[in-house]
Amino acid sequence: MGMLSLPGFLSCGKKKDFSLSHEKDSHSSDGDENKERGNWSSKGDYLLSMVGYAVGLGNVWRFPYLTYQNGGGAFLIPYTLMLALAGLPLFFMECSLGQFASLGPISVWRILPLFQGVGFTMVIISAFVTVYYNVIIAYALYYLFASFQKVLPWSECFSWADEFCSKTRLVNDCNTTLHGEIIHANYTFVTSNNLTCINGTINYKPVQFPSEQYWNKVALQRSSGLDETGNIVWYLALCLLLSWMIVAAALFKGIKSSGKVVYFTALFPYVILLILLVRGATLEGSMDGIQYYIGKQSNFTKLMEAEVWKDAATQIFYSLSVAWGGLVALSSYNRFHNNCYLDAILVCVTNCVTSVFAGFAVFSILGHMAFVSERPVSEVVNSGFNLAFVAYPEALSKLPVSPLWSFLFFFMLLLLGLDSQFASIETLTTSIQDLYPRVMKKLRIPVTMGVCLLLFFLGLICVTQAGIYWVNLIDHFCAGWGILFSAVLEIVGIVYIYGGNRFIEDIEMMIGKKSRLFWLWWRMCWFFITPVLLVAILIWSLATFSRPFYGSVPYPTWGTAVGWCMIIFCVIWIPIIAIVKIVKAEGTLYERIVSCCRPAANWGPYLERHRGERYSHIVDPKKEKEHEIPTVFGFIY
């Protein structure tokens, strides 16, 4: 039976590696330091790719919501602390790891062969996430095309609307005075008899904005639940195909092409955010939205609630995209002596400032929407999909020249999603390149196209009438505990097994010798603070798990079971590959485990001239005799 094959580094501590050809592919050029894997054409390509990867849709639709919900400006205190204690240490660690070894998230675990399954878990989770993330980009594309109309299709209750659709609140009943007596009557009776409602007694009908009904009835054609799959929504499927075509076109030459595209996709969203902020600040009611975001007086008592600190930690963790494998993959194309320390700080600070800045742009316009619709701001503010595809479009529809503002907003969402998607797909192709270097040298473009085509077909379930339930399910499970679990193992493995001080020496080979005082903060975080925080967040998340919902729609039991199966499929490779490593090692069980906890014989800087005395024992793979590649997981030779 034919089986796929993996490289020899699945065995522990043996001096096995590929004999790599000097043949260049589209990933490398004459000016590259690493002729085999290639390097970024410039520092700007790398930084903008990292910013584009870290700054995504969550900066626009999740951070502002969390800020107003958790004490306004006071939330910035735990947010900043969590950046320093959890986000930045992990970010710096992953950037350093990828740059030092010039390897992707799977192959880089030559540093600790027993934990190579962590790399597989990161890549598999990234694959799951790319499936639904491009569906969200398809939503943005659909709304972008829908904006090319004189009147936005969600600006009024058109033919698709039902009796609950309304742009303003509708009174249902109230208390009124009739012949000297207070009675409770419906609003039709009150108005027909020229009566008035008593203040504070008015009950409103449960109405929906036109944008909400348009989102559910027209854009999604949403079914009643996960049980009702329905048909594929053809226009969303076409938008999904277009989004994958854009991603494939940007990545056909790997980092050489995507590194140029991000100059537009990473920078232009800031231009649009600035335009939206300036426009929003000039609208009536905008200050009400901004005050609701930051607060007239920040509620510092919220800092006493553990939930606030948990929200700050999780937002930082997911916003920076740590433990997804992408940071390792992108950094692996750096030149060896690049200052990854300054890069990490710059990208992390840019990401957080963008989140705060986006909050002002979003809430200024939501404040105007509340003013026009005569509702409190709290009734128009939502998180996630409802903010991006219901509340904000509704607000934009009330502006003069609304199609222009709608186009700009959804174009911004499109760009924010695309550059994050570029990095995620590059994570997958980098892993394939490290596993099968000869294949990628000759067939990079077909392999990249094939990956995109496969993920497109996997995403078709997400553009059915039940598609939004699948998107929410994958996000709820795969983008949660699996990543936290991987992050905990990553930092524990590198700091406590490989050795934190040893890893610091590796970093100093790249950025130069630093003082003990310089490393004091990083040692405190890597050895204690960061792993404790990650474990606490993981335990909290598991302890507070509840049945997933989309809005008010509960998921069936089988849907929750599918979610658990997805996350189990992602993390099961950690113990499987660890067991395979131990089985393939030599000696007693204890000796095998110890052997697999040591770096592989070919661990170290990729190029011989960077190895110095510390890694002089590494045999140049180009000088080694090519060996037979074992089959999957090394069970069959």
Disulfide bonds with the S-S distance in Angstrom:
Cys12-Cys596 2.10
Cys157-Cys165 1.96
Cys174-Cys197 1.98
